[in-house]
Amino acid sequence: MTLLLEISSGLCLLIGCFLCFSGGIGIIRFPDFYTRMHAASVTDTLGASLVLIGLMLQSPNGVVLMKLILILMCTLFINPSASHALAKAALHNGLLPLQAKPDDQGGNKPSKP
């Protein structure tokens, strides 16, 4: 049973760290504020949740487990609300999303000349 907990804990920690890392790459690679914010908020929430679950599986103490559950609940409620408020404030202040160019849309040109 201990081996199963160690493996599942390590897997949760590994996947959570990968998601946080990929969110950081998304911040660098995406073109505008809204796509960057979406990449960061979604991967940060899921990555932090998986890291906390991995730490919960390793915790032998009940007090530490309760603290980790409280942190997880706060993360799950605050991160989506904060990213929504940030996007709404950016839109309210006039920051418009990046629109696709007309030549980027498929189907405008015939396939054969």
Rosetta constraint file for C-alpha pairs under 8 A:
AtomPair CA 1 CA 5 HARMONIC 6.42 0.50
AtomPair CA 2 CA 6 HARMONIC 6.20 0.50
AtomPair CA 3 CA 7 HARMONIC 6.14 0.50
AtomPair CA 4 CA 8 HARMONIC 6.09 0.50
AtomPair CA 5 CA 9 HARMONIC 5.86 0.50
AtomPair CA 5 CA 57 HARMONIC 6.30 0.50
AtomPair CA 5 CA 58 HARMONIC 7.32 0.50
AtomPair CA 6 CA 10 HARMONIC 6.01 0.50
AtomPair CA 6 CA 57 HARMONIC 7.62 0.50
AtomPair CA 6 CA 58 HARMONIC 7.05 0.50
AtomPair CA 7 CA 11 HARMONIC 6.09 0.50
AtomPair CA 8 CA 12 HARMONIC 6.15 0.50
AtomPair CA 8 CA 54 HARMONIC 7.33 0.50
AtomPair CA 8 CA 57 HARMONIC 7.83 0.50
AtomPair CA 9 CA 13 HARMONIC 6.17 0.50
AtomPair CA 9 CA 53 HARMONIC 7.42 0.50
AtomPair CA 9 CA 54 HARMONIC 4.22 0.50
AtomPair CA 9 CA 55 HARMONIC 6.85 0.50
AtomPair CA 9 CA 57 HARMONIC 5.59 0.50
AtomPair CA 9 CA 58 HARMONIC 6.55 0.50
AtomPair CA 10 CA 14 HARMONIC 6.00 0.50
AtomPair CA 10 CA 54 HARMONIC 6.56 0.50
AtomPair CA 11 CA 15 HARMONIC 6.10 0.50
AtomPair CA 11 CA 54 HARMONIC 7.59 0.50
AtomPair CA 12 CA 16 HARMONIC 5.93 0.50
AtomPair CA 12 CA 50 HARMONIC 5.27 0.50
AtomPair CA 12 CA 51 HARMONIC 6.10 0.50
AtomPair CA 12 CA 53 HARMONIC 6.81 0.50
AtomPair CA 12 CA 54 HARMONIC 4.98 0.50
AtomPair CA 13 CA 17 HARMONIC 6.08 0.50
AtomPair CA 13 CA 50 HARMONIC 6.28 0.50
AtomPair CA 13 CA 51 HARMONIC 4.72 0.50
AtomPair CA 13 CA 52 HARMONIC 7.92 0.50
AtomPair CA 13 CA 53 HARMONIC 7.90 0.50
AtomPair CA 13 CA 54 HARMONIC 5.21 0.50
AtomPair CA 13 CA 55 HARMONIC 7.57 0.50
AtomPair CA 14 CA 18 HARMONIC 6.20 0.50
AtomPair CA 14 CA 51 HARMONIC 7.88 0.50
AtomPair CA 15 CA 19 HARMONIC 6.19 0.50
AtomPair CA 15 CA 47 HARMONIC 7.20 0.50
AtomPair CA 15 CA 50 HARMONIC 7.11 0.50
AtomPair CA 15 CA 51 HARMONIC 7.98 0.50
AtomPair CA 16 CA 20 HARMONIC 6.31 0.50
AtomPair CA 16 CA 46 HARMONIC 7.05 0.50
AtomPair CA 16 CA 47 HARMONIC 3.91 0.50
AtomPair CA 16 CA 48 HARMONIC 6.21 0.50
AtomPair CA 16 CA 49 HARMONIC 7.30 0.50
AtomPair CA 16 CA 50 HARMONIC 4.86 0.50
AtomPair CA 16 CA 51 HARMONIC 5.09 0.50
AtomPair CA 17 CA 21 HARMONIC 6.13 0.50
AtomPair CA 17 CA 47 HARMONIC 6.25 0.50
AtomPair CA 17 CA 48 HARMONIC 7.98 0.50
AtomPair CA 17 CA 51 HARMONIC 7.02 0.50
AtomPair CA 18 CA 22 HARMONIC 6.06 0.50
AtomPair CA 18 CA 47 HARMONIC 7.48 0.50
AtomPair CA 19 CA 23 HARMONIC 6.13 0.50
AtomPair CA 19 CA 43 HARMONIC 5.43 0.50
AtomPair CA 19 CA 44 HARMONIC 7.08 0.50
AtomPair CA 19 CA 46 HARMONIC 7.29 0.50
AtomPair CA 19 CA 47 HARMONIC 5.02 0.50
AtomPair CA 20 CA 24 HARMONIC 6.44 0.50
AtomPair CA 20 CA 43 HARMONIC 5.84 0.50
AtomPair CA 20 CA 44 HARMONIC 5.46 0.50
AtomPair CA 20 CA 47 HARMONIC 5.29 0.50
AtomPair CA 20 CA 48 HARMONIC 7.36 0.50
AtomPair CA 21 CA 25 HARMONIC 6.46 0.50
AtomPair CA 22 CA 26 HARMONIC 6.13 0.50
AtomPair CA 22 CA 43 HARMONIC 7.37 0.50
AtomPair CA 23 CA 27 HARMONIC 6.34 0.50
AtomPair CA 23 CA 39 HARMONIC 5.50 0.50
AtomPair CA 23 CA 40 HARMONIC 4.86 0.50
AtomPair CA 23 CA 41 HARMONIC 7.91 0.50
AtomPair CA 23 CA 42 HARMONIC 7.94 0.50
AtomPair CA 23 CA 43 HARMONIC 5.32 0.50
AtomPair CA 23 CA 44 HARMONIC 6.62 0.50
AtomPair CA 24 CA 28 HARMONIC 6.67 0.50
AtomPair CA 24 CA 40 HARMONIC 6.72 0.50
AtomPair CA 25 CA 29 HARMONIC 6.13 0.50
AtomPair CA 26 CA 30 HARMONIC 5.71 0.50
AtomPair CA 26 CA 36 HARMONIC 6.20 0.50
AtomPair CA 26 CA 39 HARMONIC 5.66 0.50
AtomPair CA 26 CA 40 HARMONIC 6.94 0.50
AtomPair CA 27 CA 36 HARMONIC 4.73 0.50
AtomPair CA 27 CA 37 HARMONIC 7.28 0.50
AtomPair CA 27 CA 39 HARMONIC 6.68 0.50
AtomPair CA 27 CA 40 HARMONIC 6.41 0.50
AtomPair CA 28 CA 36 HARMONIC 7.68 0.50
AtomPair CA 29 CA 36 HARMONIC 7.99 0.50
AtomPair CA 30 CA 35 HARMONIC 6.12 0.50
AtomPair CA 30 CA 36 HARMONIC 5.58 0.50
AtomPair CA 31 CA 35 HARMONIC 7.06 0.50
AtomPair CA 31 CA 36 HARMONIC 7.29 0.50
AtomPair CA 31 CA 98 HARMONIC 7.78 0.50
AtomPair CA 32 CA 36 HARMONIC 6.24 0.50
AtomPair CA 32 CA 97 HARMONIC 6.94 0.50
AtomPair CA 32 CA 98 HARMONIC 6.21 0.50
AtomPair CA 33 CA 37 HARMONIC 5.97 0.50
AtomPair CA 33 CA 97 HARMONIC 7.46 0.50
AtomPair CA 34 CA 38 HARMONIC 6.06 0.50
AtomPair CA 34 CA 87 HARMONIC 6.93 0.50
AtomPair CA 34 CA 97 HARMONIC 6.48 0.50
AtomPair CA 35 CA 39 HARMONIC 6.13 0.50
AtomPair CA 36 CA 40 HARMONIC 6.17 0.50
AtomPair CA 37 CA 41 HARMONIC 5.94 0.50
AtomPair CA 37 CA 83 HARMONIC 7.17 0.50
AtomPair CA 37 CA 87 HARMONIC 7.88 0.50
AtomPair CA 38 CA 42 HARMONIC 6.02 0.50
AtomPair CA 38 CA 83 HARMONIC 7.85 0.50
AtomPair CA 39 CA 43 HARMONIC 6.09 0.50
AtomPair CA 40 CA 44 HARMONIC 5.68 0.50
AtomPair CA 41 CA 45 HARMONIC 6.03 0.50
AtomPair CA 41 CA 79 HARMONIC 6.76 0.50
AtomPair CA 41 CA 80 HARMONIC 6.94 0.50
AtomPair CA 41 CA 83 HARMONIC 6.39 0.50
AtomPair CA 42 CA 46 HARMONIC 6.29 0.50
AtomPair CA 42 CA 80 HARMONIC 7.91 0.50
AtomPair CA 43 CA 47 HARMONIC 5.60 0.50
AtomPair CA 44 CA 48 HARMONIC 5.77 0.50
AtomPair CA 45 CA 49 HARMONIC 6.06 0.50
AtomPair CA 45 CA 75 HARMONIC 6.78 0.50
AtomPair CA 45 CA 76 HARMONIC 6.61 0.50
AtomPair CA 45 CA 79 HARMONIC 6.40 0.50
AtomPair CA 45 CA 80 HARMONIC 7.77 0.50
AtomPair CA 46 CA 50 HARMONIC 6.18 0.50
AtomPair CA 47 CA 51 HARMONIC 6.20 0.50
AtomPair CA 48 CA 52 HARMONIC 6.10 0.50
AtomPair CA 48 CA 75 HARMONIC 7.77 0.50
AtomPair CA 49 CA 53 HARMONIC 6.12 0.50
AtomPair CA 49 CA 72 HARMONIC 6.13 0.50
AtomPair CA 49 CA 75 HARMONIC 7.48 0.50
AtomPair CA 49 CA 76 HARMONIC 7.59 0.50
AtomPair CA 50 CA 54 HARMONIC 6.06 0.50
AtomPair CA 51 CA 55 HARMONIC 6.24 0.50
AtomPair CA 52 CA 56 HARMONIC 6.10 0.50
AtomPair CA 52 CA 68 HARMONIC 6.47 0.50
AtomPair CA 52 CA 69 HARMONIC 7.97 0.50
AtomPair CA 52 CA 72 HARMONIC 6.57 0.50
AtomPair CA 53 CA 57 HARMONIC 6.30 0.50
AtomPair CA 54 CA 58 HARMONIC 6.64 0.50
AtomPair CA 55 CA 59 HARMONIC 6.23 0.50
AtomPair CA 55 CA 68 HARMONIC 7.79 0.50
AtomPair CA 56 CA 65 HARMONIC 5.75 0.50
AtomPair CA 56 CA 68 HARMONIC 6.56 0.50
AtomPair CA 56 CA 69 HARMONIC 7.85 0.50
AtomPair CA 59 CA 64 HARMONIC 6.68 0.50
AtomPair CA 59 CA 65 HARMONIC 6.20 0.50
AtomPair CA 60 CA 64 HARMONIC 7.96 0.50
AtomPair CA 60 CA 65 HARMONIC 7.83 0.50
AtomPair CA 61 CA 65 HARMONIC 6.32 0.50
AtomPair CA 62 CA 66 HARMONIC 6.22 0.50
AtomPair CA 63 CA 67 HARMONIC 6.32 0.50
AtomPair CA 64 CA 68 HARMONIC 6.19 0.50
AtomPair CA 65 CA 69 HARMONIC 6.20 0.50
AtomPair CA 66 CA 70 HARMONIC 6.19 0.50
AtomPair CA 67 CA 71 HARMONIC 6.21 0.50
AtomPair CA 68 CA 72 HARMONIC 6.08 0.50
AtomPair CA 69 CA 73 HARMONIC 6.17 0.50
AtomPair CA 70 CA 74 HARMONIC 6.23 0.50
AtomPair CA 71 CA 75 HARMONIC 6.08 0.50
AtomPair CA 72 CA 76 HARMONIC 6.13 0.50
AtomPair CA 73 CA 77 HARMONIC 6.24 0.50
AtomPair CA 74 CA 78 HARMONIC 5.76 0.50
AtomPair CA 75 CA 79 HARMONIC 5.71 0.50
AtomPair CA 76 CA 80 HARMONIC 7.14 0.50
AtomPair CA 77 CA 81 HARMONIC 6.68 0.50
AtomPair CA 78 CA 82 HARMONIC 5.91 0.50
AtomPair CA 79 CA 83 HARMONIC 6.18 0.50
AtomPair CA 80 CA 84 HARMONIC 6.11 0.50
AtomPair CA 81 CA 85 HARMONIC 6.14 0.50
AtomPair CA 82 CA 86 HARMONIC 6.08 0.50
AtomPair CA 83 CA 87 HARMONIC 6.14 0.50
AtomPair CA 84 CA 88 HARMONIC 6.07 0.50
AtomPair CA 85 CA 89 HARMONIC 6.05 0.50
AtomPair CA 86 CA 90 HARMONIC 6.17 0.50
AtomPair CA 87 CA 91 HARMONIC 6.16 0.50
AtomPair CA 88 CA 92 HARMONIC 5.99 0.50
AtomPair CA 89 CA 93 HARMONIC 6.14 0.50
AtomPair CA 90 CA 94 HARMONIC 6.53 0.50
AtomPair CA 90 CA 95 HARMONIC 5.44 0.50
AtomPair CA 91 CA 95 HARMONIC 5.11 0.50
AtomPair CA 91 CA 96 HARMONIC 6.16 0.50
AtomPair CA 100 CA 104 HARMONIC 6.50 0.50
AtomPair CA 100 CA 105 HARMONIC 7.55 0.50
AtomPair CA 101 CA 105 HARMONIC 7.21 0.50
AtomPair CA 103 CA 108 HARMONIC 7.57 0.50
